[in-house]
Amino acid sequence: PLAKDSAAAPSELSTPVAQPIPLTDTWDGTGENNSSKMDGPGEEQILLYSIPSTWRKPAVSMKKNDLISITQRAIKFLFTFNPELTLDQGYTLQTATTIFDRLTSFCENEMPSRRVWSTSSSDHSSLLSGLLDIHRYNIYEARFYLDNPSETWSNITASNSCNRKGVVKVDQTQIRGDCGSSNLHKKESGEPSVAGGMFRLSGSGFYIESTRTVLFMTLSSYLAECTGLRDYKYTALASANCIKTWMLDSATTLVKDGLIDPFNAQQQDGWTLSFYLTGLVIEGFSVLASVTNDESWRTLALEISMAAMRYDEWHDSNRILSVACDEDPSKNTTERGFKGLLNRGLLVAYERNRSNKLFCNYVRSYINVQLNALLDLARHKNSYGVDWRGPYTGPYAHAQLAAIDTFVAAVGVNDLL
């Protein structure tokens, strides 16, 4: 059952719930945001969403069924050789195929035990597994798929008595929070809250861990949407505000990757900007906007989406995504396996903002640039390379996974073909 008989189980809507997690000062609780809305038809918005002439092939000429067939063949090819995917990448692949089933009304990729990937798990494995089951629930409508993500959420939030302030355990290490006498840092009056973040001790320092916080926020947002339970929504809001306060780069509005020390100004610069975490934040904020009916989260999700698609350092002059291409192409890295997550996040933003025609056209054009690059420059039959600018190198399972995520996104945004 979804709600376990424990203190950590979320409350039903009909019963009293605990007080909401305190939100940071960066969100005023009104649902209003003074930043410019991105869904207006004004001249500035039309200019913002105009497709640059330098973009390579931002449209597709094939029929929808042909695009679906290409995606199916790419998925099947990955299983014709022994793919050296990590457990996290295996969960990511199965999530992509589940989304593909939803978009195409297929049910042939429901494969909870189809393949055992690496037996080693990471800090992120349970969260990625939970997100996979959320997507399975959304298409296969079997309520038992919510058991795993609900249990994952409960284990995290019940890690100690101060969980309502966003305190968790990481790697069995009790970490500092906003309560108790063993704080590494005493929160000063007026300091932005770190509630909702997932933390790690490293040496004598206290850090917010980007990847786990982003995954936890996204999982909480989906659970709130699927169940209607308030505790999930409160947690998602706290984590989202933590991300907004500490993890969004002020210069680019993109997501910082790494361990961030919120109480040491000298540690606030120099972090890598992550394209795949940016994709996950776009996804989570888009879902949270639907859950809360708060336009400020929708606006922020669109702003981050536009910033990611327009960020020159992640793209070549033709707007082809050029990240994670520098080293030996056979090397399986997190960045390579998760390269398609930016396009997945953009797909979620597209689906939840269909009335914003200018934005949707921009996303469609951007993803089509990536699709056409894969098909024209980085392809050998049904196999796709690491560098989407070409030439093809492979076959490598991590490169195929990134291509599949992009093909699935292309199927979703080209829904009018």
C-alpha angles and dihedrals in degrees: 000000000000099000111054121209094252140102089255095058115111118250124250116249091246094059131066115273133205119269113280119264108266110261124222123260090252092078118058096199094235098102089238126118125188094211115105116277114243099208100071124113095224125133093258091054092048089052092047092053098042113122112241115237089232093069111109114236103332092179135061126224099191126097120259092249091054091053090049091050092051089053093048092051091049090053093047093047091058089063096049092079133033103276114211095213124153119237089257091052090048090056089047092052093050090049090053092050091047091053088048090055090051093050094047100034090241123139100189098105099060095122114152091161102020095116137004110223125191112334092219117093131204134211087270101047099094092048093049090047089052092051090050091055092047089058090046090053091051092058108024094041094214107144094208087074087074093060095079098048091043092052091046090052092047093050090053099045094043094054091112142349093270095060092120087071092054097261115152141167120249120192090351090298117135105226137199123273143162094285140050132050098269097071116147087208128025110221109239123217111273095019114134112256123251091202113141095026125121112231142204134194113226114179106312094334133100116219140181109230110222103202098049093044092051093047091047092050091050093047092048091050093052092046090052090052095046098045107024089225115151099217090064091051094049091050093047091051093050093048092046091052090048089054092045092050102040111016107043111092107234094217099050108015087232126130123267118227124213139033111328122200105211094190101049115070091196090064096054097085135064100038119143117253108233121216094193094047088049088055091051092049091051088052095046096044091048091054092044090054089057092047096049100031084225111147092199090072091047091050092049092049090053092047092052090046092054092045091053095049092047098044104117097199091066094050143051123236091276091055092251111150104251103177126125094021105110105087135057104313092222091064111103110218133169090245093054097046092046096042092111094055091088089060091046091054090049089052091056091049089049094051093049096047103045092138089062096081096177093053093045092051090051093051092045092051093047095050090045089057088057092044094051092045090055093047097044106031111021104037138109109177103298096346126092131202136233096247110058090198088065167215100153118248123177156346094253124157095220091054091048091051092054090048092050092053089052094048091050090051089049091053089053099047095042090061093134096060 
